[in-house]
Amino acid sequence: MATSAPQVPIVVDTETGIWSTDDLPMIYMPRHFFVNHLHAFEAAMGADAFAQVTYAAGHASAWQWCDKESKTHGLRGTEVFVHYMKRISQRGWGRFEVRTLDGDDGAATVALEHSVYVEHFGRDAGRRLCGAFDGWFAGALEWAGRDMGHEWRLASRETQCAGMGHAHCMFEVRSA
């Protein structure tokens, strides 16, 4: 039985049609639309180039999000990262759980169930599907480190994927 997650505040500007949450403009679209576009980009670019582009874009986007949300909600350091995991879980990307988080060096492990990619392509895809999230974790944690006075340089990678039959996806964030 499906249960309802806490509500995410959505404001729709009646004049422009722009959706926003916490004063951040949002786009609402069917999941298949987004996933199919990423799949097409990966096919056109090749897996390695696609991974590099999505890592860099995700890293920058997570950094920007954390900076904005920290000001909106008065959050600091690693509590912004935990808030980020909560918010992306509420927005249909999957259910993210921070399993470990070291506030001294930024190392973390994150588990993911019901990944948008696995839900779309299936548990029998035979390959890792969720690497597009890698840059998100490193970017968010580097922002948290900077907010606490650290200059962490982190790398994140998916170490197991439900698309290869695992119970869930796992990500590790470590010093680069």
N, C-alpha and C positions, 0 to 999 in steps of 0.2 A: 504494500500500500504506500502510495506517495504521501510525503508529509511536506508541509510548507516551511520553507526557510524564512528567516527574518526578512522583512520587506526592505528592498533597496529603494531609496527615494528617487523617483523619476519626475522631472519637471519638463513639460512640453510648452515651449514658447508658442503661443497661438498665432503670432504674426509671422514668425520665421519657420515654424515647424521643427526647430532644433530641440532635441532631447538632451537633458543634462542630469547629472547626479553630482551633488556636492560642487556645483558650478563648473564641472568638467563636461564639455560637449560629448555626447555619446551617439552611436549609430546602432539601431536595432535592426537585425536582419535574420533570416532563417539560417540555422547552423550549416545546412548543406551548402548554401551560397558561399560562405566564408571558407569552409573546408575544401570545397571543390576548387576555389581559386588558388589556395595554397598548394594543393596537389598539382594543379596545372603549372604553377610557377616552378615547383620542384622538378617536374618532368622536363620543362623547357631549359632550366638552368643546370640540371644535374644535382644530385643529392649533396655533394660537398659545397658547391657554391651557394645553394639554397640554405644550408645550415649556417654558413658564415653570414649571409645577409640577415636571416631571421634572428641570429644571435645578437648581432649589432643593433638591429632595430628594436628587439625586445629589451636589450640592456638600456638603451637610451629612453625608451618609453617607460620602463619601470622607474628609472631615476626621476624622470619628470613627474610621474604619478606620485611617488613618495614625497617629493618636494612639495607638491600642491596639497596632498592629503595631510601632511604634518602640520601645515599652517591652518588648514580648514578645521582639523579636529584637535589641535594642540598636542599632537603625539611626538615622541622623541625616539631616536635611535632604533633599536631592534623592535620596539613596540609598533613602529610603522610597518616593518616587514610582516609581523604577525597580522596586523590590520589588512595588509595587502593580500595575504593568503585568504583571509576571511572574505574580502570583497570579491576576489576573482572566483572564489567558490560560490558566491551568491549570484554570479553573472553568467553561469552556464558553461564555464570552462572545465568543470569537474569539481571534485571535492579534494582540496589540498589540506594536508596535515603536516605541520612542522613537527618532525620527530625529534630532532636534536638541533640546538642552536647555541653556538659559543660566542658570547658577546665580546670575548677578548680577541679573537682572530677572524670572526665571520664565518667559520665553518658551520655547515648545516646539512641536514638530510631532510628531504621533503617527500612524503608519500602522496600519490595521486590515485584516486579511484574515480571511475566514470569519466575519464578523459574525453573531451569532445572528439578527439581524433580516433580513439579506440571505439567509442560509441558509433562513429560514422563508418570506419573501415573494418571493425570487428577484431575479436581476440585471435583470429587465425590469420592475421595479415602476414605473419612470418618475419616481421622486422620491427625495429623501434619506430614508433609513430610520433612521439611526443617531444622530440628534441627542440621543437619551436619554443618550448617553455624555458630552455636552458638559460638564455640571456636574461630572462625576467628575474630569476633568482639572484644571479650575480649582480645585476644592476641595482636591485632593491637593497641587497645587503651592503654593497659598496656605498650606497647613499646613507644607509644606517650608520656604517662605520665613520663616514665623514662627519655625520651629525654628532657623533660621540668623540670626535677628535682623532680618529684613526685614518690612515691612508691605505685601506685594504685594496689589494689587487686580487680579485677572485675569479675563479673559473667554475662553471657549473656544467654538469652533464648528466644525461639520463643513463642510469646504470642498469635498469631493467624496465621492460615495457609490457603492459597487459596485452598489447598487440602481438606479443610473442607467447601468449598463453599464461603469463604470470598473473597472480591474483590482483596486482596493482602495479603501477609505475613507481619507480624510485629515482630520486635525483640526489646527487652529492654536490655540495659547494665547498671548495677548498681554495687555499692560497694558490695563485697562478704562478 
